[in-house]
């Protein structure tokens, strides 16, 4: 997803705060401080997405779903997410 498409998604969903809340949920008293467009280095190569920094955690979600094979011959698509 290009920068323009990501920006459109953020605007349509009500801002980075709402996207963060919908993607990861929100903890009591938690506030989103900043969000950054970035690449996350993985064993299968770089993944473009958004890094979220809140008062309680650091989280990442890819801009596009990634394909993986949970069982041989089966393919599924899901967003790459990390939450610490």
Phi and psi in degrees as GROMACS dihedral restraints (atoms count N, CA, C in turn):
[ dihedral_restraints ]
;  ai    aj    ak    al  type     phi  dphi    fc
    3     4     5     6     1   -76.2    20    10
    4     5     6     7     1   169.9    20    10
    6     7     8     9     1   -58.7    20    10
    7     8     9    10     1   -39.3    20    10
    9    10    11    12     1   -63.9    20    10
   10    11    12    13     1   -42.8    20    10
   12    13    14    15     1   -66.2    20    10
   13    14    15    16     1   -39.2    20    10
   15    16    17    18     1   -65.2    20    10
   16    17    18    19     1   -44.0    20    10
   18    19    20    21     1   -60.9    20    10
   19    20    21    22     1   -39.7    20    10
   21    22    23    24     1   -64.2    20    10
   22    23    24    25     1   -42.3    20    10
   24    25    26    27     1   -61.5    20    10
   25    26    27    28     1   -45.2    20    10
   27    28    29    30     1   -61.8    20    10
   28    29    30    31     1   -44.5    20    10
   30    31    32    33     1   -64.4    20    10
   31    32    33    34     1   -43.8    20    10
   33    34    35    36     1   -64.6    20    10
   34    35    36    37     1   -33.4    20    10
   36    37    38    39     1   -92.5    20    10
   37    38    39    40     1     0.8    20    10
   39    40    41    42     1    99.3    20    10
   40    41    42    43     1    17.4    20    10
   42    43    44    45     1   105.7    20    10
   43    44    45    46     1   170.0    20    10
   45    46    47    48     1   -61.0    20    10
   46    47    48    49     1   -34.4    20    10
   48    49    50    51     1   -58.2    20    10
   49    50    51    52     1   -46.2    20    10
   51    52    53    54     1   -68.5    20    10
   52    53    54    55     1   -41.1    20    10
   54    55    56    57     1   -62.3    20    10
   55    56    57    58     1   -44.1    20    10
   57    58    59    60     1   -59.9    20    10
   58    59    60    61     1   -46.7    20    10
   60    61    62    63     1   -62.8    20    10
   61    62    63    64     1   -43.5    20    10
   63    64    65    66     1   -69.2    20    10
   64    65    66    67     1   -33.9    20    10
   66    67    68    69     1   -80.3    20    10
   67    68    69    70     1   -42.1    20    10
   69    70    71    72     1  -117.8    20    10
   70    71    72    73     1    -8.4    20    10
   72    73    74    75     1    76.6    20    10
   73    74    75    76     1   175.2    20    10
   75    76    77    78     1  -135.8    20    10
   76    77    78    79     1   138.6    20    10
   78    79    80    81     1   -88.4    20    10
   79    80    81    82     1   153.6    20    10
   81    82    83    84     1   -56.8    20    10
   82    83    84    85     1   127.5    20    10
   84    85    86    87     1    81.9    20    10
   85    86    87    88     1    -1.4    20    10
   87    88    89    90     1   -78.9    20    10
   88    89    90    91     1   141.1    20    10
   90    91    92    93     1  -133.9    20    10
   91    92    93    94     1   137.7    20    10
   93    94    95    96     1   -75.5    20    10
   94    95    96    97     1   127.0    20    10
   96    97    98    99     1   -93.5    20    10
   97    98    99   100     1   -50.6    20    10
   99   100   101   102     1  -148.6    20    10
  100   101   102   103     1   158.2    20    10
  102   103   104   105     1  -135.8    20    10
  103   104   105   106     1   143.9    20    10
  105   106   107   108     1  -134.2    20    10
  106   107   108   109     1   137.5    20    10
  108   109   110   111     1   -77.5    20    10
  109   110   111   112     1   132.4    20    10
  111   112   113   114     1  -158.7    20    10
  112   113   114   115     1   171.8    20    10
  114   115   116   117     1  -108.3    20    10
  115   116   117   118     1   137.0    20    10
  117   118   119   120     1  -107.5    20    10
  118   119   120   121     1   128.1    20    10
  120   121   122   123     1   -81.9    20    10
  121   122   123   124     1   123.6    20    10
  123   124   125   126     1  -124.2    20    10
  124   125   126   127     1   171.1    20    10
  126   127   128   129     1   -65.2    20    10
  127   128   129   130     1   -21.5    20    10
  129   130   131   132     1  -101.4    20    10
  130   131   132   133     1     9.7    20    10
  132   133   134   135     1   117.4    20    10
  133   134   135   136     1   177.4    20    10
  135   136   137   138     1   -71.4    20    10
  136   137   138   139     1   144.5    20    10
  138   139   140   141     1  -123.8    20    10
  139   140   141   142     1   122.4    20    10
  141   142   143   144     1   -83.7    20    10
  142   143   144   145     1   140.9    20    10
  144   145   146   147     1  -173.5    20    10
  145   146   147   148     1  -157.8    20    10
  147   148   149   150     1  -121.7    20    10
  148   149   150   151     1   131.8    20    10
  150   151   152   153     1  -100.0    20    10
  151   152   153   154     1   126.1    20    10
  153   154   155   156     1  -110.1    20    10
  154   155   156   157     1   132.1    20    10
  156   157   158   159     1  -117.4    20    10
  157   158   159   160     1   115.4    20    10
  159   160   161   162     1  -113.5    20    10
  160   161   162   163     1  -179.4    20    10
  162   163   164   165     1   -69.6    20    10
  163   164   165   166     1   -15.2    20    10
  165   166   167   168     1  -124.0    20    10
  166   167   168   169     1   -14.8    20    10
  168   169   170   171     1  -159.8    20    10
  169   170   171   172     1   169.8    20    10
  171   172   173   174     1  -117.9    20    10
  172   173   174   175     1   130.3    20    10
  174   175   176   177     1  -140.0    20    10
  175   176   177   178     1   153.7    20    10
  177   178   179   180     1  -137.0    20    10
  178   179   180   181     1   140.3    20    10
  180   181   182   183     1  -138.4    20    10
  181   182   183   184     1   132.4    20    10
  183   184   185   186     1   -67.3    20    10
  184   185   186   187     1   152.3    20    10
  186   187   188   189     1   -74.5    20    10
  187   188   189   190     1   -28.6    20    10
  189   190   191   192     1  -124.9    20    10
  190   191   192   193     1   149.9    20    10
  192   193   194   195     1   -69.3    20    10
  193   194   195   196     1   149.7    20    10
  195   196   197   198     1  -111.0    20    10
  196   197   198   199     1   145.5    20    10
  198   199   200   201     1   -88.5    20    10
  199   200   201   202     1   136.8    20    10
  201   202   203   204     1  -143.9    20    10
  202   203   204   205     1   165.1    20    10
  204   205   206   207     1  -117.0    20    10
  205   206   207   208     1    98.3    20    10
  207   208   209   210     1   -67.2    20    10
  208   209   210   211     1   -32.3    20    10
  210   211   212   213     1  -138.9    20    10
  211   212   213   214     1   155.9    20    10
  213   214   215   216     1   -55.8    20    10
  214   215   216   217     1   132.3    20    10
  216   217   218   219     1    83.1    20    10
  217   218   219   220     1    -2.3    20    10
  219   220   221   222     1  -115.3    20    10
  220   221   222   223     1   135.0    20    10
  222   223   224   225     1  -121.9    20    10
  223   224   225   226     1   138.6    20    10
  225   226   227   228     1  -133.6    20    10
  226   227   228   229     1   154.8    20    10
  228   229   230   231     1  -116.8    20    10
  229   230   231   232     1   134.0    20    10
  231   232   233   234     1  -154.0    20    10
  232   233   234   235     1   156.9    20    10
  234   235   236   237     1   -76.4    20    10
  235   236   237   238     1   142.0    20    10
  237   238   239   240     1   -82.7    20    10
  238   239   240   241     1   118.8    20    10
  240   241   242   243     1  -129.5    20    10
  241   242   243   244     1   139.9    20    10
  243   244   245   246     1  -131.3    20    10
  244   245   246   247     1   141.2    20    10
  246   247   248   249     1  -144.3    20    10
  247   248   249   250     1   116.8    20    10
